[in-house]
Amino acid sequence: MTFESVLQAIVLGIVEGLTEYLPVSSTAHLLLGSRLLGFNSPNHTFEVMIQLGAILALLFAYAARLWKIAGSLGSDPGARRFTIGVIIAVIPAVLIALSPLGKLVESLLDMIWVPCVALIVGGVILLLVDRIPFKSRHKDAQQFPIPTAFLIGVAQCLAMIPGVSRSGATIVGAMFLGAEKRAAAEFSFFLAMPTMAGAFAYVLYKNYKTITFDQGGLIAIGFVCSFVAALFVVRAFLNFVSRHGFALFAYWRIAVGTIGLIAIAIYGAK
């Protein structure tokens, strides 16, 4: 573990935390950032496992609400419906991840042009979505009907394509299903907890025997930086998107994706 690798882990951890819950695709930013910094992570283990920091930041920010929901499961039908809805929403992604299609999706991580194109396409979609006068029927993330939660989970599956953005897919999907912007973003947060925790556990299970002491140290550094950066984003994003929409994130996606494609054209995909 060198000073250079530690610095790279810090930068990538901050990038993960800042982008995980924004509709800009943390995966795309980590893949492009790793290429730019010359950081090599076998099987992309580092990129996935530092998501744990972002997960814990979300749990920390929502600890009071989660505790309240857990405490009222026995007496509140709404709390039970919400919990069941989140669980059902996770199922489509789990089924795809464990199917042969999951391996095909994993192979896309090595095709650096894929997240660049997905960033641009997703940015254009966000610009269009920002201009659609949606009629909101659901203004509370904890009161989404179970079928709505399931369909949002189906939309989340699109995020398995690098560069699509898990938060972007779920938020846009929820809005098309009648959710108000803030409620859509908040449900995306709740859905992220089991989804990302599952992805972390799955990657750890597959790779724990090959993780060296140095790799573990870099993952720990990235985890801490991810936690701090994500905590800042979680607390600021809901208010921002409620007031300003998605245009800023759309233009950012298009800019990063375009710069990535230009770099590939000049320097090659390796």
Contacts in CASP RR format, 6 or more apart in sequence:
PFRMAT RR
TARGET T0000
AUTHOR 0000-0000-0000
METHOD contacts of the structure
MODEL  1
MTFESVLQAIVLGIVEGLTEYLPVSSTAHLLLGSRLLGFNSPNHTFEVMI
QLGAILALLFAYAARLWKIAGSLGSDPGARRFTIGVIIAVIPAVLIALSP
LGKLVESLLDMIWVPCVALIVGGVILLLVDRIPFKSRHKDAQQFPIPTAF
LIGVAQCLAMIPGVSRSGATIVGAMFLGAEKRAAAEFSFFLAMPTMAGAF
AYVLYKNYKTITFDQGGLIAIGFVCSFVAALFVVRAFLNFVSRHGFALFA
YWRIAVGTIGLIAIAIYGAK
1 214 0 8 1.000
1 217 0 8 1.000
1 218 0 8 1.000
5 39 0 8 1.000
5 214 0 8 1.000
5 218 0 8 1.000
6 218 0 8 1.000
6 221 0 8 1.000
8 37 0 8 1.000
8 38 0 8 1.000
8 39 0 8 1.000
8 218 0 8 1.000
9 39 0 8 1.000
9 46 0 8 1.000
9 217 0 8 1.000
9 218 0 8 1.000
9 219 0 8 1.000
9 221 0 8 1.000
9 222 0 8 1.000
9 225 0 8 1.000
10 221 0 8 1.000
10 222 0 8 1.000
10 225 0 8 1.000
11 33 0 8 1.000
11 37 0 8 1.000
12 30 0 8 1.000
12 33 0 8 1.000
12 34 0 8 1.000
12 37 0 8 1.000
12 39 0 8 1.000
12 46 0 8 1.000
12 47 0 8 1.000
12 50 0 8 1.000
12 222 0 8 1.000
12 225 0 8 1.000
13 50 0 8 1.000
13 221 0 8 1.000
13 222 0 8 1.000
13 223 0 8 1.000
13 225 0 8 1.000
13 226 0 8 1.000
13 229 0 8 1.000
14 225 0 8 1.000
14 226 0 8 1.000
14 228 0 8 1.000
14 229 0 8 1.000
15 26 0 8 1.000
15 29 0 8 1.000
15 30 0 8 1.000
15 33 0 8 1.000
15 229 0 8 1.000
16 26 0 8 1.000
16 29 0 8 1.000
16 30 0 8 1.000
16 47 0 8 1.000
16 50 0 8 1.000
16 51 0 8 1.000
16 53 0 8 1.000
16 54 0 8 1.000
16 222 0 8 1.000
16 225 0 8 1.000
16 226 0 8 1.000
16 229 0 8 1.000
16 230 0 8 1.000
17 26 0 8 1.000
17 53 0 8 1.000
17 54 0 8 1.000
17 57 0 8 1.000
17 225 0 8 1.000
17 226 0 8 1.000
17 227 0 8 1.000
17 228 0 8 1.000
17 229 0 8 1.000
17 230 0 8 1.000
17 233 0 8 1.000
18 229 0 8 1.000
18 230 0 8 1.000
18 232 0 8 1.000
18 233 0 8 1.000
19 25 0 8 1.000
19 26 0 8 1.000
19 29 0 8 1.000
19 30 0 8 1.000
20 26 0 8 1.000
20 51 0 8 1.000
20 54 0 8 1.000
20 167 0 8 1.000
20 192 0 8 1.000
20 196 0 8 1.000
20 226 0 8 1.000
20 230 0 8 1.000
20 233 0 8 1.000
21 54 0 8 1.000
21 58 0 8 1.000
21 167 0 8 1.000
21 188 0 8 1.000
21 189 0 8 1.000
21 192 0 8 1.000
21 230 0 8 1.000
21 233 0 8 1.000
21 234 0 8 1.000
21 237 0 8 1.000
22 165 0 8 1.000
22 167 0 8 1.000
22 233 0 8 1.000
22 237 0 8 1.000
22 249 0 8 1.000
23 126 0 8 1.000
23 165 0 8 1.000
23 167 0 8 1.000
23 168 0 8 1.000
23 171 0 8 1.000
23 172 0 8 1.000
23 246 0 8 1.000
23 249 0 8 1.000
23 253 0 8 1.000
24 119 0 8 1.000
24 165 0 8 1.000
24 249 0 8 1.000
24 252 0 8 1.000
24 253 0 8 1.000
24 256 0 8 1.000
25 115 0 8 1.000
25 118 0 8 1.000
25 119 0 8 1.000
25 159 0 8 1.000
25 162 0 8 1.000
25 163 0 8 1.000
25 164 0 8 1.000
25 165 0 8 1.000
25 166 0 8 1.000
25 253 0 8 1.000
26 51 0 8 1.000
26 54 0 8 1.000
26 165 0 8 1.000
27 47 0 8 1.000
27 109 0 8 1.000
27 115 0 8 1.000
27 162 0 8 1.000
27 163 0 8 1.000
28 115 0 8 1.000
28 116 0 8 1.000
28 118 0 8 1.000
28 119 0 8 1.000
28 162 0 8 1.000
28 163 0 8 1.000
28 165 0 8 1.000
28 256 0 8 1.000
28 257 0 8 1.000
29 256 0 8 1.000
30 47 0 8 1.000
31 44 0 8 1.000
31 47 0 8 1.000
31 109 0 8 1.000
31 112 0 8 1.000
31 115 0 8 1.000
31 162 0 8 1.000
32 112 0 8 1.000
32 115 0 8 1.000
32 116 0 8 1.000
32 256 0 8 1.000
32 260 0 8 1.000
33 39 0 8 1.000
34 40 0 8 1.000
34 41 0 8 1.000
34 47 0 8 1.000
35 112 0 8 1.000
39 46 0 8 1.000
41 47 0 8 1.000
41 215 0 8 1.000
42 207 0 8 1.000
42 210 0 8 1.000
42 215 0 8 1.000
43 203 0 8 1.000
43 206 0 8 1.000
43 207 0 8 1.000
44 109 0 8 1.000
45 203 0 8 1.000
45 207 0 8 1.000
45 211 0 8 1.000
45 215 0 8 1.000
45 219 0 8 1.000
46 215 0 8 1.000
46 218 0 8 1.000
46 219 0 8 1.000
46 222 0 8 1.000
48 199 0 8 1.000
48 200 0 8 1.000
48 203 0 8 1.000
49 200 0 8 1.000
49 203 0 8 1.000
49 204 0 8 1.000
49 219 0 8 1.000
49 223 0 8 1.000
50 219 0 8 1.000
50 222 0 8 1.000
50 223 0 8 1.000
50 225 0 8 1.000
50 226 0 8 1.000
51 196 0 8 1.000
51 199 0 8 1.000
51 200 0 8 1.000
51 226 0 8 1.000
52 196 0 8 1.000
52 197 0 8 1.000
52 200 0 8 1.000
52 223 0 8 1.000
52 226 0 8 1.000
53 222 0 8 1.000
53 223 0 8 1.000
53 224 0 8 1.000
53 226 0 8 1.000
53 227 0 8 1.000
53 230 0 8 1.000
54 196 0 8 1.000
54 226 0 8 1.000
54 227 0 8 1.000
54 230 0 8 1.000
55 192 0 8 1.000
55 193 0 8 1.000
55 196 0 8 1.000
55 197 0 8 1.000
55 200 0 8 1.000
56 227 0 8 1.000
57 226 0 8 1.000
57 227 0 8 1.000
57 228 0 8 1.000
57 230 0 8 1.000
57 231 0 8 1.000
57 234 0 8 1.000
58 189 0 8 1.000
58 192 0 8 1.000
58 193 0 8 1.000
58 230 0 8 1.000
58 234 0 8 1.000
59 66 0 8 1.000
59 193 0 8 1.000
60 231 0 8 1.000
61 231 0 8 1.000
61 234 0 8 1.000
61 235 0 8 1.000
62 189 0 8 1.000
62 190 0 8 1.000
69 79 0 8 1.000
69 82 0 8 1.000
69 83 0 8 1.000
69 142 0 8 1.000
71 79 0 8 1.000
72 79 0 8 1.000
73 79 0 8 1.000
73 80 0 8 1.000
73 83 0 8 1.000
74 80 0 8 1.000
78 142 0 8 1.000
78 143 0 8 1.000
79 142 0 8 1.000
81 143 0 8 1.000
81 146 0 8 1.000
82 142 0 8 1.000
82 143 0 8 1.000
82 144 0 8 1.000
84 146 0 8 1.000
85 144 0 8 1.000
85 146 0 8 1.000
85 149 0 8 1.000
85 150 0 8 1.000
86 149 0 8 1.000
86 190 0 8 1.000
86 191 0 8 1.000
86 194 0 8 1.000
87 194 0 8 1.000
88 146 0 8 1.000
88 149 0 8 1.000
88 150 0 8 1.000
89 149 0 8 1.000
89 150 0 8 1.000
89 152 0 8 1.000
89 153 0 8 1.000
89 156 0 8 1.000
89 191 0 8 1.000
90 153 0 8 1.000
90 191 0 8 1.000
90 194 0 8 1.000
90 195 0 8 1.000
91 150 0 8 1.000
91 153 0 8 1.000
92 150 0 8 1.000
92 153 0 8 1.000
92 154 0 8 1.000
92 156 0 8 1.000
92 157 0 8 1.000
93 153 0 8 1.000
93 156 0 8 1.000
93 157 0 8 1.000
93 160 0 8 1.000
93 195 0 8 1.000
94 198 0 8 1.000
96 102 0 8 1.000
96 105 0 8 1.000
96 157 0 8 1.000
96 160 0 8 1.000
97 105 0 8 1.000
97 160 0 8 1.000
97 199 0 8 1.000
97 202 0 8 1.000
102 160 0 8 1.000
105 160 0 8 1.000
105 161 0 8 1.000
108 114 0 8 1.000
108 161 0 8 1.000
108 162 0 8 1.000
109 162 0 8 1.000
111 162 0 8 1.000
111 269 0 8 1.000
112 264 0 8 1.000
112 269 0 8 1.000
113 261 0 8 1.000
113 264 0 8 1.000
113 269 0 8 1.000
114 161 0 8 1.000
114 162 0 8 1.000
114 163 0 8 1.000
115 162 0 8 1.000
115 163 0 8 1.000
115 257 0 8 1.000
116 256 0 8 1.000
116 257 0 8 1.000
116 258 0 8 1.000
116 260 0 8 1.000
116 261 0 8 1.000
116 264 0 8 1.000
117 257 0 8 1.000
117 261 0 8 1.000
118 161 0 8 1.000
118 162 0 8 1.000
118 163 0 8 1.000
118 164 0 8 1.000
119 163 0 8 1.000
119 253 0 8 1.000
119 254 0 8 1.000
119 256 0 8 1.000
119 257 0 8 1.000
120 253 0 8 1.000
120 254 0 8 1.000
120 257 0 8 1.000
120 258 0 8 1.000
120 261 0 8 1.000
122 164 0 8 1.000
122 165 0 8 1.000
122 250 0 8 1.000
122 253 0 8 1.000
123 249 0 8 1.000
123 250 0 8 1.000
123 251 0 8 1.000
123 253 0 8 1.000
123 254 0 8 1.000
124 250 0 8 1.000
124 254 0 8 1.000
125 172 0 8 1.000
125 250 0 8 1.000
126 168 0 8 1.000
126 172 0 8 1.000
126 246 0 8 1.000
126 247 0 8 1.000
126 249 0 8 1.000
126 250 0 8 1.000
126 253 0 8 1.000
127 246 0 8 1.000
127 247 0 8 1.000
127 250 0 8 1.000
127 251 0 8 1.000
129 172 0 8 1.000
129 175 0 8 1.000
129 246 0 8 1.000
130 245 0 8 1.000
130 246 0 8 1.000
130 247 0 8 1.000
130 250 0 8 1.000
134 175 0 8 1.000
134 176 0 8 1.000
134 178 0 8 1.000
135 178 0 8 1.000
136 178 0 8 1.000
136 179 0 8 1.000
136 180 0 8 1.000
136 181 0 8 1.000
136 183 0 8 1.000
137 178 0 8 1.000
137 179 0 8 1.000
138 144 0 8 1.000
138 145 0 8 1.000
138 148 0 8 1.000
138 174 0 8 1.000
138 177 0 8 1.000
138 178 0 8 1.000
138 179 0 8 1.000
138 180 0 8 1.000
138 183 0 8 1.000
139 179 0 8 1.000
139 180 0 8 1.000
139 182 0 8 1.000
139 183 0 8 1.000
140 183 0 8 1.000
141 179 0 8 1.000
141 183 0 8 1.000
141 184 0 8 1.000
141 186 0 8 1.000
141 187 0 8 1.000
141 190 0 8 1.000
144 152 0 8 1.000
144 174 0 8 1.000
144 179 0 8 1.000
144 183 0 8 1.000
144 187 0 8 1.000
148 174 0 8 1.000
148 177 0 8 1.000
148 178 0 8 1.000
148 179 0 8 1.000
149 187 0 8 1.000
151 173 0 8 1.000
151 177 0 8 1.000
152 170 0 8 1.000
152 173 0 8 1.000
152 174 0 8 1.000
152 177 0 8 1.000
152 187 0 8 1.000
152 188 0 8 1.000
152 191 0 8 1.000
153 170 0 8 1.000
153 191 0 8 1.000
155 169 0 8 1.000
155 170 0 8 1.000
155 172 0 8 1.000
155 173 0 8 1.000
155 174 0 8 1.000
156 166 0 8 1.000
156 169 0 8 1.000
156 170 0 8 1.000
156 191 0 8 1.000
156 195 0 8 1.000
157 169 0 8 1.000
158 164 0 8 1.000
158 169 0 8 1.000
159 165 0 8 1.000
159 166 0 8 1.000
159 168 0 8 1.000
159 169 0 8 1.000
159 170 0 8 1.000
165 253 0 8 1.000
166 188 0 8 1.000
166 192 0 8 1.000
166 195 0 8 1.000
167 185 0 8 1.000
167 188 0 8 1.000
167 192 0 8 1.000
168 188 0 8 1.000
170 184 0 8 1.000
170 187 0 8 1.000
170 188 0 8 1.000
170 191 0 8 1.000
171 181 0 8 1.000
171 184 0 8 1.000
171 185 0 8 1.000
171 188 0 8 1.000
171 241 0 8 1.000
172 184 0 8 1.000
173 179 0 8 1.000
173 184 0 8 1.000
174 183 0 8 1.000
174 184 0 8 1.000
174 187 0 8 1.000
174 188 0 8 1.000
175 181 0 8 1.000
175 184 0 8 1.000
179 187 0 8 1.000
181 241 0 8 1.000
181 242 0 8 1.000
181 245 0 8 1.000
182 238 0 8 1.000
182 241 0 8 1.000
182 242 0 8 1.000
185 237 0 8 1.000
185 238 0 8 1.000
185 241 0 8 1.000
186 238 0 8 1.000
189 234 0 8 1.000
211 219 0 8 1.000
END
